[in-house]
Amino acid sequence: MIEASTKEFWRNTLALSIGSLFVFANVYFTQPILPVLSDEFGVSPLTASMSLSLVILAIGVSLIFYGPASDSLGRRGVMIVAMGLGALATILASFSTTFSFFLTMRVLQGVFLAGLPSLALAYIGEEYSQHALPLAVGVFIGGNTIGGMFGRVLSGVLTDFQGWHFAFMTMSVISVVCFVLFIFLLRPSQNFEPKTFRWKQAMLDYKGHLQNKELRYAYFIGGLHFLVFVGHFNYITYRLTDAPFSLPSSLVGILFLTYIAGTISSQLSGPASKKYSQSGCIKIGIGIMMTGFLITLIPSVWTIILGLLCNCFGFFFAHSTASSWVSGRATYSKASASGLYLISYYIGGGIGPVYLDPFWNWMDWSGVVLGVFLIFILTGIVAMKMGRLEG
């Protein structure tokens, strides 16, 4: 087993973190440049948003298959193949001349990139000692946030500098480098025990988790909150590039550094849930997000930044708590229960722009805030029901 603070620990944890950065930098790469894609291909904001939402949706659907497949084929090998194909899709996307081809490559990216997040956690659970596991998971999840920020900032800056084709070509080079480093640094599995591929049992496990009311509450909250989170960041790019702000893509990308607030809040959610209860922490997260959205209505870049900081803090605070709720209340097959949370989470994120588009067309940013508040009413009711289960 890999022990904490050893050379082997840091080598393998670095490999997994590089893989995490690779995945989430690619996933969110188009978000700050959606207005550029609208102009380049002559498509609506909703259609341009598909370059992100379909990737996220593809990840959610593909997660259903990766877990059972890796139980039979192994974690490291499946992750390597998925990363290699994901890097290839990034390279091909950089040469797109039509939006349909570009969108096809982005969907394929989602299908392949899904092979790493859940399997990396399974690899950590099998290869790391119990003492080393919490630190390894924390570092890996930190790579998720950093990857998302890195991809968005890089995309915005490079697109302003030399166009979106150049930005994707640069991301292609970075992806290949990450892929090579991942193979070189990550040791082969030593504690993996192949299992017979039992698709029927996996489906029965999923069905059982969905029939569990306590778990459904968390799936509901995770999916709807990510719906709000992805959707509002998509449309804030259009608000900031339009008058009166008229910000370039580089500055829009830099605004995604507000994600750092989520890195902080996800670390605070665990201790806070012991003091205020898990349902209480979810309510606190919702309250902070509602405050953030109200602040974004003030027509100033600085207040919008403050509002986005609140949104990121509240979202990750609630998300980390809901994820922990699933881990603590699943009575069997905890891995598939957590996997189902991720599936609902990503599927929710994938449909976010579709849900918010009518509100944007109706009342611009004020309409987006209205649509978001309707979601918060639903998740607030669910959080209260979770509180009754806590006694």
C-alpha positions as CSV (number, residue, x, y, z in Angstrom):
1,M,0.0,0.0,0.0
2,I,1.1,3.6,-0.7
3,E,1.9,5.3,2.6
4,A,1.5,9.0,3.3
5,S,4.4,11.5,2.8
6,T,6.6,8.9,1.0
7,K,8.2,9.5,-2.4
8,E,5.8,7.0,-3.9
9,F,2.8,8.8,-2.4
10,W,3.7,12.2,-3.9
11,R,4.6,10.6,-7.3
12,N,1.3,8.8,-7.7
13,T,-0.8,11.7,-6.2
14,L,0.9,14.1,-8.6
15,A,0.0,11.8,-11.5
16,L,-3.6,11.7,-10.5
17,S,-3.7,15.5,-9.9
18,I,-2.2,16.0,-13.4
19,G,-5.0,13.7,-14.8
20,S,-7.6,15.8,-12.9
21,L,-6.2,19.0,-14.2
22,F,-6.2,17.6,-17.8
23,V,-9.8,16.5,-17.5
24,F,-11.4,19.6,-16.0
25,A,-9.3,22.1,-18.0
26,N,-10.6,20.5,-21.2
27,V,-14.2,20.2,-19.9
28,Y,-14.5,23.9,-19.1
29,F,-12.2,25.3,-21.8
30,T,-15.0,26.8,-23.9
31,Q,-17.0,28.5,-21.1
32,P,-15.3,32.0,-21.2
33,I,-15.3,32.1,-25.0
34,L,-18.9,31.2,-25.6
35,P,-19.6,34.7,-27.1
36,V,-16.6,34.3,-29.4
37,L,-18.0,30.9,-30.6
38,S,-21.4,32.5,-31.2
39,D,-19.8,35.1,-33.4
40,E,-17.4,32.7,-35.2
41,F,-20.1,30.2,-36.1
42,G,-23.1,32.4,-36.2
43,V,-25.0,30.5,-33.5
44,S,-27.2,31.5,-30.6
45,P,-26.0,31.6,-27.0
46,L,-27.9,28.4,-26.3
47,T,-26.3,26.6,-29.2
48,A,-22.8,27.8,-28.3
49,S,-23.5,26.6,-24.7
50,M,-23.9,23.1,-26.1
51,S,-20.1,23.0,-26.5
52,L,-20.0,22.8,-22.7
53,S,-23.3,21.4,-21.6
54,L,-23.1,18.4,-23.9
55,V,-19.6,17.6,-22.7
56,I,-20.9,17.6,-19.1
57,L,-23.9,15.6,-20.1
58,A,-21.7,13.0,-21.9
59,I,-19.6,12.7,-18.7
60,G,-22.7,12.0,-16.6
61,V,-24.1,9.3,-18.9
62,S,-20.7,7.7,-19.5
63,L,-20.0,7.4,-15.8
64,I,-22.7,4.7,-15.7
65,F,-20.4,2.4,-17.8
66,Y,-16.9,3.2,-16.6
67,G,-17.2,1.8,-13.1
68,P,-18.5,-1.7,-14.0
69,A,-16.0,-1.9,-16.9
70,S,-13.0,-1.0,-14.8
71,D,-14.0,-3.6,-12.2
72,S,-13.2,-6.1,-14.9
73,L,-10.4,-4.4,-16.9
74,G,-8.5,-2.5,-14.3
75,R,-8.3,1.2,-13.2
76,R,-5.0,2.3,-14.6
77,G,-5.4,0.9,-18.1
78,V,-8.9,2.3,-18.6
79,M,-7.8,5.7,-17.3
80,I,-4.8,5.7,-19.8
81,V,-6.9,4.7,-22.8
82,A,-9.6,7.3,-21.9
83,M,-7.0,10.1,-21.4
84,G,-5.3,9.3,-24.7
85,L,-8.6,9.3,-26.7
86,G,-9.6,12.5,-24.9
87,A,-6.3,14.2,-25.9
88,L,-6.9,13.1,-29.5
89,A,-10.4,14.6,-29.5
90,T,-8.9,17.9,-28.2
91,I,-6.4,17.9,-31.1
92,L,-9.2,17.3,-33.7
93,A,-11.4,20.0,-32.2
94,S,-8.7,22.6,-32.8
95,F,-9.0,22.0,-36.5
96,S,-12.7,22.4,-36.7
97,T,-14.2,24.5,-39.5
98,T,-17.9,23.8,-38.8
99,F,-19.7,24.0,-35.5
100,S,-21.2,20.5,-36.0
101,F,-17.8,18.9,-36.2
102,F,-16.5,21.0,-33.3
103,L,-19.5,19.9,-31.2
104,T,-19.0,16.2,-32.2
105,M,-15.4,16.4,-30.9
106,R,-16.5,18.1,-27.7
107,V,-19.1,15.3,-27.0
108,L,-16.4,12.7,-27.6
109,Q,-14.2,14.5,-25.2
110,G,-16.9,14.2,-22.6
111,V,-17.3,10.4,-23.2
112,F,-13.5,9.8,-22.9
113,L,-12.8,12.3,-20.1
114,A,-15.4,10.6,-17.9
115,G,-13.0,7.7,-17.6
116,L,-10.8,9.4,-15.1
117,P,-12.6,11.2,-12.2
118,S,-14.5,8.2,-10.7
119,L,-11.8,5.6,-11.5
120,A,-9.1,7.8,-9.9
121,L,-10.9,7.6,-6.6
122,A,-11.3,3.9,-6.9
123,Y,-7.6,3.6,-7.6
124,I,-6.8,5.7,-4.5
125,G,-9.1,3.4,-2.4
126,E,-7.3,0.3,-3.6
127,E,-3.7,1.4,-3.7
128,Y,-3.4,3.9,-0.7
129,S,-3.3,3.0,3.0
130,Q,-6.2,4.2,5.1
131,H,-3.9,6.8,6.7
132,A,-2.8,8.2,3.3
133,L,-6.2,8.1,1.7
134,P,-7.8,11.3,3.0
135,L,-4.8,13.5,2.0
136,A,-4.7,11.9,-1.5
137,V,-8.4,12.4,-2.1
138,G,-8.1,16.0,-0.9
139,V,-5.2,16.8,-3.2
140,F,-7.0,15.1,-6.1
141,I,-10.2,17.0,-5.6
142,G,-8.1,20.2,-5.4
143,G,-6.8,19.3,-8.8
144,N,-10.4,19.4,-10.1
145,T,-10.9,23.0,-9.0
146,I,-7.5,24.1,-10.2
147,G,-8.0,22.4,-13.6
148,G,-11.3,24.1,-14.1
149,M,-9.8,27.5,-13.3
150,F,-6.7,26.9,-15.4
151,G,-8.7,25.9,-18.5
152,R,-11.0,28.8,-18.3
153,V,-8.3,31.4,-17.7
154,L,-6.0,29.9,-20.4
155,S,-8.9,29.8,-22.9
156,G,-9.9,33.4,-22.4
157,V,-6.3,34.8,-22.5
158,L,-5.2,32.8,-25.5
159,T,-8.3,33.4,-27.5
160,D,-7.9,37.2,-27.1
161,F,-4.2,36.8,-28.0
162,Q,-4.5,34.7,-31.1
163,G,-8.0,33.3,-31.6
164,W,-9.8,30.2,-30.3
165,H,-8.1,27.8,-32.8
166,F,-4.7,28.8,-31.3
167,A,-6.1,28.3,-27.8
168,F,-7.3,24.8,-28.6
169,M,-4.0,23.9,-30.2
170,T,-2.2,25.0,-27.1
171,M,-4.6,23.0,-24.9
172,S,-3.8,20.0,-27.2
173,V,-0.1,20.3,-26.5
174,I,-0.8,20.6,-22.8
175,S,-3.1,17.6,-22.9
176,V,-0.4,15.4,-24.6
177,V,2.1,16.4,-22.0
178,C,-0.3,15.6,-19.2
179,F,-1.0,12.2,-20.8
180,V,2.7,11.3,-21.0
181,L,3.4,12.4,-17.5
182,F,0.4,10.4,-16.2
183,I,1.7,7.2,-17.8
184,F,5.2,7.8,-16.5
185,L,4.3,8.8,-12.9
186,L,1.4,6.5,-12.1
187,R,2.5,3.0,-10.9
188,P,0.6,-0.1,-12.1
189,S,-2.1,-1.3,-9.8
190,Q,-0.8,-3.8,-7.2
191,N,-4.0,-4.4,-5.2
192,F,-6.6,-4.5,-8.0
193,E,-8.6,-7.8,-8.1
194,P,-10.5,-8.3,-11.4
195,K,-14.2,-9.1,-11.0
196,T,-16.5,-10.7,-13.4
197,F,-18.4,-8.1,-15.4
198,R,-21.8,-8.1,-13.8
199,W,-23.8,-5.4,-15.6
200,K,-27.1,-6.7,-14.2
201,Q,-25.9,-6.4,-10.6
202,A,-24.6,-2.9,-11.2
203,M,-28.0,-1.9,-12.6
204,L,-29.7,-3.4,-9.5
205,D,-27.4,-1.5,-7.2
206,Y,-28.3,1.8,-9.0
207,K,-32.0,0.9,-8.8
208,G,-31.7,0.2,-5.1
209,H,-30.0,3.6,-4.5
210,L,-32.7,5.4,-6.4
211,Q,-35.4,3.8,-4.3
212,N,-33.7,5.1,-1.2
213,K,-35.4,8.4,-0.3
214,E,-32.5,9.6,1.8
215,L,-30.1,9.3,-1.2
216,R,-32.6,10.7,-3.7
217,Y,-32.6,14.0,-1.7
218,A,-28.9,14.4,-2.2
219,Y,-29.0,13.4,-5.9
220,F,-31.8,16.0,-6.4
221,I,-29.8,18.7,-4.7
222,G,-26.5,17.9,-6.4
223,G,-28.0,17.8,-9.9
224,L,-30.1,21.0,-9.5
225,H,-27.3,23.0,-7.9
226,F,-24.9,22.1,-10.7
227,L,-27.6,23.0,-13.2
228,V,-27.7,26.4,-11.7
229,F,-23.9,26.7,-11.4
230,V,-23.0,25.8,-15.0
231,G,-25.9,27.6,-16.5
232,H,-25.3,30.9,-14.7
233,F,-21.6,31.0,-15.5
234,N,-22.4,30.4,-19.2
235,Y,-24.7,33.4,-19.3
236,I,-22.6,35.7,-17.2
237,T,-20.0,35.5,-20.0
238,Y,-22.6,37.1,-22.4
239,R,-23.5,39.7,-19.9
240,L,-19.9,40.8,-19.3
241,T,-19.0,40.9,-23.0
242,D,-22.1,42.9,-23.9
243,A,-22.5,46.6,-23.2
244,P,-22.1,48.3,-20.8
245,F,-19.2,46.1,-19.6
246,S,-17.8,45.0,-23.0
247,L,-15.0,42.9,-21.4
248,P,-12.6,41.0,-23.6
249,S,-12.4,37.2,-23.3
250,S,-9.1,37.4,-21.4
251,L,-10.8,39.3,-18.5
252,V,-13.8,37.1,-18.6
253,G,-11.6,34.1,-18.2
254,I,-9.7,35.6,-15.3
255,L,-13.0,36.1,-13.5
256,F,-13.2,32.4,-13.1
257,L,-10.5,32.7,-10.5
258,T,-13.5,33.2,-8.2
259,Y,-13.5,29.4,-8.1
260,I,-10.9,29.6,-5.4
261,A,-13.7,30.5,-3.0
262,G,-15.1,27.0,-3.7
263,T,-11.8,25.4,-2.9
264,I,-11.9,27.0,0.5
265,S,-15.5,26.3,1.3
266,S,-15.3,22.6,0.4
267,Q,-12.6,22.3,3.1
268,L,-14.8,24.1,5.6
269,S,-18.0,22.0,5.0
270,G,-16.8,18.9,6.9
271,P,-16.1,20.6,10.2
272,A,-19.2,22.9,9.8
273,S,-21.5,19.9,9.2
274,K,-20.6,18.5,12.7
275,K,-21.6,21.8,14.3
276,Y,-24.7,22.7,12.2
277,S,-25.8,19.3,10.7
278,Q,-25.5,18.4,7.1
279,S,-28.9,19.7,6.1
280,G,-28.1,22.9,7.9
281,C,-24.9,23.3,5.9
282,I,-26.8,22.8,2.7
283,K,-29.3,25.5,3.7
284,I,-26.3,27.8,4.5
285,G,-24.9,27.1,1.1
286,I,-28.2,27.9,-0.6
287,G,-28.5,31.2,1.4
288,I,-25.0,32.3,0.4
289,M,-25.7,31.5,-3.2
290,M,-29.0,33.5,-3.1
291,T,-27.1,36.4,-1.6
292,G,-24.5,36.2,-4.3
293,F,-27.1,36.2,-7.1
294,L,-28.8,39.3,-5.7
295,I,-25.4,41.0,-5.6
296,T,-24.8,40.3,-9.3
297,L,-27.8,42.3,-10.1
298,I,-25.9,45.5,-9.2
299,P,-24.4,46.8,-12.6
300,S,-20.8,46.9,-11.6
301,V,-17.9,44.5,-12.4
302,W,-16.7,44.6,-8.8
303,T,-20.1,43.7,-7.4
304,I,-20.4,40.9,-10.0
305,I,-17.1,39.5,-8.9
306,L,-18.2,39.6,-5.3
307,G,-21.5,37.9,-6.2
308,L,-19.6,35.2,-8.1
309,L,-17.3,34.6,-5.1
310,C,-20.4,34.1,-3.0
311,N,-21.9,31.7,-5.6
312,C,-18.7,29.6,-5.7
313,F,-18.4,29.5,-1.9
314,G,-22.0,28.5,-1.4
315,F,-22.2,26.0,-4.2
316,F,-19.1,24.0,-3.2
317,F,-20.1,24.2,0.5
318,A,-23.5,22.6,-0.3
319,H,-22.0,20.2,-2.9
320,S,-19.4,18.8,-0.6
321,T,-22.0,18.3,2.1
322,A,-24.4,16.6,-0.2
323,S,-21.7,14.3,-1.4
324,S,-20.8,13.4,2.2
325,W,-24.4,12.7,2.9
326,V,-24.4,10.0,0.2
327,S,-21.2,8.4,1.5
328,G,-22.6,8.3,5.1
329,R,-26.1,7.0,4.3
330,A,-25.6,4.5,1.6
331,T,-26.1,1.1,3.3
332,Y,-24.3,-1.0,0.6
333,S,-22.3,-0.5,-2.6
334,K,-21.1,2.9,-1.5
335,A,-19.0,3.3,-4.6
336,S,-22.0,3.0,-6.9
337,A,-24.1,5.2,-4.6
338,S,-21.4,8.0,-4.9
339,G,-21.1,7.3,-8.6
340,L,-24.9,7.8,-9.0
341,Y,-24.5,11.2,-7.2
342,L,-21.9,12.2,-9.8
343,I,-24.1,11.0,-12.6
344,S,-27.1,13.1,-11.4
345,Y,-24.6,16.0,-10.7
346,Y,-23.2,16.0,-14.3
347,I,-26.5,15.4,-16.0
348,G,-27.9,18.4,-14.1
349,G,-25.0,20.5,-15.2
350,G,-25.5,19.4,-18.8
351,I,-29.1,20.7,-18.9
352,G,-28.4,24.0,-17.0
353,P,-28.1,26.2,-20.1
354,V,-31.3,24.7,-21.6
355,Y,-33.3,25.5,-18.5
356,L,-32.0,29.1,-18.1
357,D,-32.1,30.1,-21.8
358,P,-35.8,31.1,-21.8
359,F,-35.2,33.2,-18.7
360,W,-32.2,34.9,-20.4
361,N,-34.2,35.6,-23.6
362,W,-37.1,37.0,-21.6
363,M,-35.3,39.3,-19.1
364,D,-31.6,39.0,-19.7
365,W,-29.6,38.6,-16.5
366,S,-32.5,39.4,-14.2
367,G,-34.4,36.5,-15.8
368,V,-31.5,34.2,-15.1
369,V,-31.6,35.2,-11.4
370,L,-35.3,34.5,-11.4
371,G,-34.9,31.1,-12.9
372,V,-32.1,30.3,-10.3
373,F,-34.3,31.4,-7.4
374,L,-37.1,29.0,-8.5
375,I,-34.5,26.2,-8.3
376,F,-33.4,27.3,-4.8
377,I,-37.0,27.1,-3.6
378,L,-37.1,23.5,-4.6
379,T,-33.7,22.6,-3.1
380,G,-34.5,24.5,0.0
381,I,-37.6,22.4,0.5
382,V,-35.6,19.2,0.0
383,A,-33.0,20.4,2.5
384,M,-35.7,20.9,5.1
385,K,-36.9,17.3,4.4
386,M,-33.3,16.1,4.9
387,G,-33.3,17.9,8.3
388,R,-36.3,15.9,9.5
389,L,-34.4,12.7,8.8
390,E,-31.6,14.0,11.0
391,G,-34.0,14.2,13.9
